Amino acid sequence: MSSDTLTLSLDLLRRPSVTPVDYDCQTLMAERLKQVDFKIESMRFEDVDNLWARRGTQEPVFCFAGHTDVVPTGKLEDWNTEPFIPEIKDGKLYGRGSADMKTALAAMVVATERFVKKHPNHKGSIAYLITSDEEGPAKNGTVKVIETLENRNEKIKWCLVGEPSSTDRLGDIVKNGRRGSLNAKLTVQGKQGHVAYPHLAKNPIHLATKAIDELCNTVWDEGNEYFPATSFQISNIHAGTGATNVIPHTLEVTFNFRYCTEVTADELKTRVLEILDRHELQYDIEWNHSGQPFITPVGDLVKATQTAIKSICGYDTQLSTSGGTSDGRFIAPTGAQVIELGVLNATIHQVNEHVNVDELEPLAEIYERILVELLA
């Protein structure tokens, strides 16, 4: 089972880089990239390590993007292996970060080394944008690196994010866009009182019921050829003191929009407020906008990716914008074409996270072929 990609994957997986700690994963990658003439630039913002590495000074710039940080392990007793002692069982590589996304990082480095050896005078530039703040608040990671690059007019044309995009087999799904994400915490005001004397109180749960029902049943848009319709989901409702005989003073409702390019965050906010005001509620609302939607239509990068997957895997890939957000949301607004391509995502963020070992080398081969298509 030994391979270059597996060996580097094991080295990365042994490092307990729980967000936002990088644990020298970027140093390991940087040392490999230095050997093939990359200029290494470390960018640390507060407690977050970021790596910007570039080979070449000319445009166009092809960038591999990803993150070295992983989510916490959860209860260790629920794991069948040690999360940070990678282990291979029945053809599967177990370890925290194996799917999300250290094996993709390893495949990127190996693919780059092989490509540079075969094409030392390639066109344009190859770059790496690696952060340790993707699984955390995402405040001092990719977004800050992009701000730095924008300030010095250093532009990425094509960006491949190594997020685990595949569903049933390697490369069957490629993300060529993501929905936007808008979160809100709504606090509806009432008046606390005894349940036996409701005329002396105002129950915020009762007051808000019709507005909440309308929010749940509103059609926000119809979607388009790239995106499903915008989704509204309540993730938490809380009220009361815990006692059965007390009408609560406030009701808190936390909800999220995953929205497409048919509507803007400001339009969603306006429509929500119209509904709340129409139902004459007294309320406060806090908004948190965590990502704009983006789409990469079929063009150079998508075609190169489709060709690479067909060549290495023998089947066609499917373009998708489903799933959550990624750091692609910070890169796409610069005008870059962005896609996400990585291993299977079935076990990401779970105990016993794992990948199929026999898909690691093909992933490196796909990445290398994409470089050939664009820069050879």
C-alpha positions in Angstrom: 0.0 0.0 0.0 3.0 2.3 0.2 2.9 5.4 -2.0 4.3 9.0 -1.9 0.9 10.4 -1.2 0.2 7.9 1.6 3.6 8.6 3.2 3.1 12.3 3.4 -0.5 11.9 4.5 0.7 9.8 7.5 3.2 12.5 8.4 0.5 15.1 8.4 -2.1 13.0 10.3 0.3 12.3 13.1 0.2 16.0 14.0 -2.7 16.9 16.3 -3.5 20.2 14.6 -6.8 20.9 16.2 -8.1 24.3 15.1 -6.4 26.8 15.1 -3.1 25.0 15.9 -1.1 24.1 12.8 1.4 21.9 14.7 4.0 22.5 12.0 2.0 20.9 9.2 2.6 24.0 7.1 6.3 23.8 7.9 6.4 20.2 6.6 4.6 21.2 3.4 6.8 24.3 3.0 10.0 22.2 3.2 8.8 20.0 0.4 7.8 23.0 -1.7 11.1 24.7 -1.2 12.8 21.7 -2.8 11.0 22.5 -6.1 11.8 26.2 -6.0 8.7 27.7 -4.3 9.1 31.0 -2.5 7.7 30.5 1.0 5.8 33.3 2.8 4.4 32.7 6.3 1.5 34.9 7.3 0.5 34.8 10.9 -2.5 36.8 12.0 -3.1 36.7 15.8 -3.1 33.0 16.7 -3.5 31.6 13.2 -0.7 30.3 10.9 -1.1 30.7 7.2 1.1 29.7 4.3 1.5 31.5 0.9 3.9 29.7 -1.4 4.5 30.5 -5.0 6.6 29.1 -7.8 7.0 31.6 -10.6 6.3 35.3 -11.1 4.2 35.3 -14.2 0.4 35.0 -14.7 -1.8 33.1 -14.8 -1.7 31.8 -11.2 -3.0 28.3 -10.4 -3.5 28.0 -6.6 -4.0 24.9 -4.4 -6.0 26.0 -1.3 -6.8 24.1 1.9 -6.4 23.9 5.6 -4.2 22.0 8.1 -6.5 22.4 11.1 -9.0 19.7 12.0 -12.0 19.6 14.3 -11.7 18.2 17.8 -11.8 14.4 18.1 -14.8 14.1 20.5 -14.8 11.3 23.0 -11.7 9.2 22.5 -13.5 6.1 23.7 -15.8 6.3 20.7 -12.9 5.8 18.3 -11.7 2.4 17.2 -8.2 3.8 16.7 -6.2 6.7 18.1 -7.3 9.8 16.2 -3.7 11.1 15.8 -2.0 7.8 15.4 -3.1 7.0 11.8 -3.9 3.4 11.1 -4.7 1.3 8.0 -7.4 -1.3 8.4 -9.1 -3.2 5.5 -7.8 -0.7 3.0 -9.0 2.3 4.9 -6.8 5.0 6.5 -8.2 6.1 9.8 -7.4 9.3 11.6 -8.7 12.8 12.4 -8.2 14.9 9.2 -7.9 11.9 6.9 -10.9 13.0 4.8 -11.0 16.7 5.8 -8.4 17.3 4.4 -4.8 16.2 5.0 -4.8 13.5 2.4 -5.8 16.2 -0.2 -2.9 18.4 1.0 -0.5 15.5 0.6 -1.9 14.8 -2.9 -1.4 18.4 -3.9 2.3 18.4 -2.8 3.1 15.1 -4.5 1.3 16.2 -7.7 3.2 19.5 -7.7 6.5 17.8 -7.2 5.9 15.4 -10.1 4.6 18.1 -12.4 7.5 20.4 -11.8 10.0 17.6 -12.4 8.4 16.9 -15.8 7.7 20.6 -16.7 10.3 22.8 -14.9 9.6 25.7 -17.3 5.8 25.5 -17.0 3.6 28.5 -17.9 2.4 30.9 -15.3 2.8 30.2 -11.6 1.7 27.6 -9.1 0.7 28.8 -5.6 -0.4 27.4 -2.3 -2.8 29.1 0.1 -3.0 27.0 3.3 -4.6 28.1 6.6 -5.1 26.7 10.1 -8.3 28.6 10.6 -10.9 26.9 8.3 -12.6 24.8 11.0 -12.7 27.7 13.5 -14.0 31.2 13.2 -12.3 31.7 9.8 -11.4 35.3 10.8 -7.6 35.2 10.6 -7.1 32.6 7.9 -7.8 32.6 4.2 -9.8 35.9 4.3 -6.7 37.7 5.7 -4.3 36.2 3.2 -6.6 37.2 0.4 -6.8 40.7 1.7 -3.0 40.8 1.7 -2.8 39.5 -1.8 -5.4 41.9 -3.0 -3.6 44.9 -1.5 -0.5 44.0 -3.5 -2.5 43.2 -6.6 -1.4 39.5 -6.6 -4.2 37.7 -8.4 -5.3 34.1 -8.5 -6.9 33.0 -11.8 -7.6 29.3 -11.0 -8.1 27.9 -7.5 -8.5 24.2 -6.5 -9.7 23.8 -2.9 -9.0 20.3 -1.6 -12.2 19.9 0.4 -13.7 16.4 0.3 -16.2 16.7 -2.5 -16.7 13.1 -3.6 -19.8 11.1 -2.6 -19.6 7.5 -3.7 -16.3 7.3 -5.5 -13.4 9.6 -6.1 -14.1 12.5 -8.3 -17.8 11.7 -8.9 -18.7 15.2 -7.6 -16.9 18.5 -8.0 -18.1 21.6 -6.3 -18.1 24.5 -8.7 -19.9 26.9 -6.3 -21.4 27.2 -2.8 -24.5 28.7 -1.4 -24.3 31.8 0.8 -24.9 31.5 4.6 -26.8 34.0 6.6 -27.4 33.4 10.3 -29.7 35.2 12.8 -30.6 35.2 16.5 -34.1 36.6 17.0 -35.2 37.6 20.5 -39.0 38.2 20.8 -40.0 40.2 23.8 -42.9 39.3 26.1 -43.8 39.7 29.7 -43.2 37.1 32.3 -46.0 35.9 34.5 -47.9 33.0 36.1 -49.5 30.6 33.7 -52.7 30.8 35.7 -52.9 34.5 35.1 -52.2 34.9 31.4 -54.0 38.2 31.2 -51.3 39.7 33.3 -48.5 38.5 31.0 -47.5 38.4 27.4 -46.4 35.0 26.1 -43.7 35.6 23.5 -44.0 32.0 22.2 -47.7 32.5 21.4 -47.0 36.0 20.0 -44.3 34.7 17.6 -46.0 31.5 16.4 -47.6 32.9 13.3 -44.5 34.9 12.2 -42.4 31.8 12.7 -44.8 29.7 10.6 -44.7 32.3 7.9 -40.9 32.3 7.8 -40.9 28.5 7.6 -43.4 28.5 4.7 -42.1 31.5 2.7 -40.7 30.7 -0.8 -37.6 32.9 -0.9 -36.8 32.1 -4.6 -36.9 29.3 -7.1 -33.2 28.7 -7.4 -31.6 28.6 -10.8 -29.6 26.3 -13.1 -26.7 26.2 -10.6 -28.4 26.3 -7.2 -31.4 24.9 -5.5 -33.9 27.3 -4.0 -32.9 29.2 -0.9 -33.4 27.3 2.3 -34.6 28.7 5.7 -34.0 26.4 8.7 -34.5 27.0 12.4 -31.6 25.4 14.4 -32.7 26.3 17.9 -35.7 27.7 19.9 -35.4 28.5 23.6 -37.7 30.1 26.1 -38.7 29.7 29.7 -37.1 29.3 33.1 -37.6 25.5 33.2 -40.6 25.8 35.5 -44.0 24.6 34.2 -46.0 27.4 35.7 -44.1 30.4 34.4 -44.8 32.3 31.2 -41.4 33.3 29.8 -40.2 36.9 29.3 -38.4 36.2 26.0 -38.2 33.7 23.1 -34.9 33.1 21.3 -35.0 31.7 17.8 -31.8 30.9 15.9 -32.1 30.3 12.2 -30.0 30.1 9.0 -30.5 30.9 5.3 -28.5 28.9 2.8 -29.1 31.1 -0.2 -28.4 31.1 -3.9 -27.5 33.9 -6.3 -31.1 34.7 -7.0 -31.3 36.8 -3.8 -28.9 38.9 -1.7 -28.4 38.8 2.1 -29.8 42.3 2.4 -32.9 41.3 0.5 -33.4 38.3 2.9 -32.9 40.6 5.9 -35.5 43.0 4.6 -38.1 40.3 4.0 -37.6 38.8 7.4 -38.1 42.2 9.1 -41.2 42.8 7.0 -42.7 39.6 8.3 -41.8 40.3 11.9 -43.1 43.9 11.7 -46.4 42.8 10.1 -47.0 40.5 13.1 -46.4 43.5 15.4 -43.7 41.8 17.4 -41.4 43.5 19.8 -38.0 42.0 19.0 -34.2 42.3 18.6 -32.3 40.5 15.9 -28.6 39.9 15.5 -27.3 39.0 12.0 -24.1 37.1 11.1 -23.3 36.8 7.5 -20.7 34.0 7.1 -20.4 33.7 3.3 -21.5 35.0 -0.1 -22.7 32.5 -2.7 -20.3 31.9 -5.6 -20.4 30.0 -8.9 -17.7 29.0 -11.3 -19.3 28.4 -14.7 -17.9 25.9 -17.1 -14.6 27.4 -18.3 -10.8 26.6 -18.3 -10.7 25.2 -14.7 -13.9 23.2 -14.9 -13.0 21.7 -18.2 -9.5 20.8 -17.1 -10.9 19.1 -14.0 -13.5 17.2 -16.0 -10.8 16.0 -18.4 -8.5 15.0 -15.6 -11.1 12.9 -13.8 -12.2 11.3 -17.0 -8.6 10.4 -17.9 -7.6 9.0 -14.5 -10.9 7.5 -13.2 -12.6 6.6 -16.5 -16.0 8.3 -15.7 -17.6 11.7 -16.0 -17.9 13.9 -12.9 -20.9 15.9 -11.8 -20.9 19.5 -10.9 -22.6 20.5 -7.7 -23.2 23.5 -5.4 -24.6 21.5 -2.5 -23.2 21.3 1.0 -21.9 23.9 3.5 -19.5 26.7 3.0 -15.8 26.6 2.4 -12.9 29.0 2.2 -13.6 29.2 -1.5 -16.1 32.0 -0.5 -13.2 34.3 0.3 -11.3 33.5 -2.9 -14.1 33.6 -5.5 -15.0 37.3 -5.0 -11.5 38.3 -6.3 -12.6 37.1 -9.7 -10.8 33.7 -9.4 -12.4 30.5 -10.9 -12.8 28.2 -7.9 -13.6 24.5 -7.7 -13.5 22.0 -4.8 -12.2 18.5 -5.4 -11.1 15.9 -2.8 -11.7 12.5 -1.3 -15.0 11.1 -0.1 -16.9 13.2 2.5 -18.9 10.4 4.2 -17.0 10.5 7.5 -15.9 14.1 7.8 -16.2 15.5 11.4 -17.2 12.0 12.6 -15.5 9.6 15.0 -13.5 7.0 13.1 -12.9 9.4 10.2 -11.3 7.6 7.3 -10.5 7.4 3.5 -9.9 4.7 1.0 -6.2 4.2 0.7 -6.4 3.2 -3.0 -7.9 6.6 -3.8 -5.0 8.6 -2.6 -2.6 8.1 -5.5 -5.4 8.6 -8.1 -6.2 12.0 -6.4 -2.6 13.1 -6.8 -2.7 11.9 -10.4 -5.9 14.0 -11.0 -4.3 17.1 -9.5 -1.2 16.6 -11.6 -3.3 16.2 -14.8 -5.1 19.4 -14.0 -1.8 21.2 -13.8 -0.8 19.7 -17.1 -4.1 20.9 -18.8 -3.6 24.4 -17.5 0.1 25.1 -17.3 2.1 22.6 -19.3 
